[in-house]
Amino acid sequence: MKNIILYISYTLVIIAAVIYMPFQGIAPYIMVVGAVGLFIMHFAERYEGKNIRLRRIVFIRHLIGLAYGLSAYFMFKQGMYWLIALMIAAVLEIYTLWVIGRESENK
């Protein structure tokens, strides 16, 4: 169920980013739905182990959830700051997924 929510949320964020220029009226609402889903899923992540690197990654993933929320907020402001917040979230997302994959290989 968690993966389905994540896939739908990521898809909505991508759709909102793609249709922002021609449809500035509805794109922010699509972004909000996707960002709320990602925000909730990222903040639901917990790590109870002793690996400091993975604890830090979970904290960064919480920040990523905030960055998606900021992106949705800035999309309503009609500026291009939403794109900066979205790019920061995407880069951090790629980094955290890479580190998680690398840590799982080392076990």
Residue pairs with C-beta under 8 A, 6 or more apart in sequence:
2 41
2 44
5 37
5 40
5 41
6 37
6 38
6 41
8 34
8 37
9 33
9 34
9 35
9 36
9 37
9 38
9 41
10 34
10 38
11 34
12 30
12 31
12 33
12 34
12 37
13 31
13 34
13 35
13 38
13 68
13 71
13 86
15 30
15 34
16 27
16 28
16 30
16 31
16 34
16 75
17 27
17 31
17 83
17 86
19 26
19 27
19 30
20 27
20 75
20 82
24 78
27 75
28 72
28 75
28 76
31 71
31 72
31 75
31 82
32 72
34 68
34 72
35 68
35 69
35 71
35 72
36 69
36 72
38 64
38 65
38 68
39 65
39 66
39 68
39 69
40 65
41 65
42 61
42 62
42 64
42 65
42 68
43 62
43 65
45 58
45 61
45 62
46 58
47 54
47 55
47 57
47 58
49 55
51 103
53 99
53 103
54 100
54 103
57 96
57 99
57 100
57 103
60 92
60 95
60 96
61 93
61 96
63 92
64 89
64 92
64 93
64 96
67 85
67 86
67 88
67 89
67 92
68 85
68 86
68 89
70 82
70 85
71 82
71 83
71 85
71 86
71 89
72 82
73 82
74 81
74 82
74 84
74 85
75 82
